[in-house]
Amino acid sequence: MLYIFCPHCGLRSQNEFAYGGDATVKRPELNKEISDQDWDNFVYLRKSPRGKHLELWHHISGCRQWIKVERDTSTHEIFKTYKADELTE
Amino acid sequence: MQKYSVFSLIKNAFSDHQNWEVAWKDPTPKKEYDVIIIGGGGHGLATAYYLAKEHNITNVAIIEKGWIGGGNVGRNTTIIRSNYMHDDNALFSEFGMDLWRKMSQDLNYNVMFSPRGIINLAHSDAQMNAYSRRGNSMRLNGIDAVLLNREEVQKLIPMADFSDNVRFPIFGGLMQPSAGTARHDAVAWGYARQADSMGVDIIQNCEVTGFDVTNGKILGLRTSRGDIKAKKVGLCVAGSTNILAEMLNMTLPIETHLLQACVSEPVKPLLDHVVTFGAGHFYCSQSDKGEMVMGGDLDGYNSYSQRGNLPTLQHVLTEGIAMFPFLSKLKMLRTWGGIMDMSMDGSPIIDKTHIDGLYLNCGWCYGGFKATPASGWTFAHTIAQDRVHELNAGYSLNRFNTGDLIDEKGLGTKTWIS
């Protein structure tokens, strides 16, 4: 069982959360010429690192806010959590 | 190589089975190979075998970080099937079914292929319609498919929950009678033994630490047992694909996720088929030892840990008990996890890369084991001929760029949702 610190609610079990994937992926800017490669990068390509991974979680059975979690993908250690709009280190 | 037969068994019985030849050698890496396959799992071993057998390329090494067969080929639920709707998947898998049927003879190794049939249960009229469509697509591609109604399913698996007050009543199911199971370790060992006998070096406990790429061409590998030169290199590393891709400065449409499986204590024979629950993600078969072999959802977040988390296991087994209530009486014998290379459309990649001499085999998601022979066969062709075979032409790396996705389940890029 993972325990995730929600910046809004405090420490909660993973059962309250839904996973949202890699948080470092950036949508290409609107109203600009976007190459196929840029779309490809955004929609499909993922680093999926072994080690530190910044990811989105949705506190769906809690405050329903999206948060960012920095977690190790091989040990599951959670280093830090952020509000969705908070700048990460 | 010593041929395995009933006569060799009797002969060796007289010497207390002390004089069997080793099944494969433990060679020191040579300075250079024509082809190096990274990953001594089912797909890597099969690739080396077909390189030697079909293309007469025997100066080949398999580099394995751990021991052969210790990854996903030893961690799956041994299901073999070709019940796909899309042509690319269906034709590829059905080609594989032929190889499965001949495998024990071909490898002189009993892989215990058991075509016991797979039944996908349907729990609504809409799902029956969808299965009818899938079954028809399968039959158009020459794959056996039978649509079963509720009564027909009840005859085959009477122990399923056919009571009236269930949340997901069984409406019927889609069956592929020729699907089945095989002994997964035997598949790895059989391919290893034959590949070794044809001159392939199986190098275990050898970790790849880097690649030598110059002017867009692969020249060799750096490993924990020294540098090795190679004209061609094939990646067959499933859940570790992204780790190697990072060394190559490549970003792939792959995420690594953890999938668990488990077996119950052994019980008397009661389940003759592989059965999947249609209202969630759970599947079950009974091994030759009597254990119920079960699996289901991914743990649901990127993971390289090779061990599972209890909430997912609990969820999966809740579905299992909804399908087969008797499972609640059984004790769990073992649970384990493997790391899956989840591709962004749910279909694999077997292709060349932008680096000359570097070939990629990944993205197997939930279905790597059954693809072992067809994957090895087509990957060997792709490496040997430096071009894809028509069977794996659809499994291209650039389909995510061109839009020619093979999204069998229509899940999109949220690879962890099942």
Interface residues (C-beta under 8 A of the other chain):
Chain A: M1 L2 Q14 N15 Y19 G21 D22 D36 Q37 D40 N41 V43 Y44 L45 R46 K47 S48 P49 R50 H53 E55 R71 T73 S74 T75 H76
Chain B: N242 I243 E246 T251 L252 P253 I254 E255 T256 G300 Y301 N302 S303 Y304 S305 N309 L310 P311 M344 F400 N401 T413 K414 W416
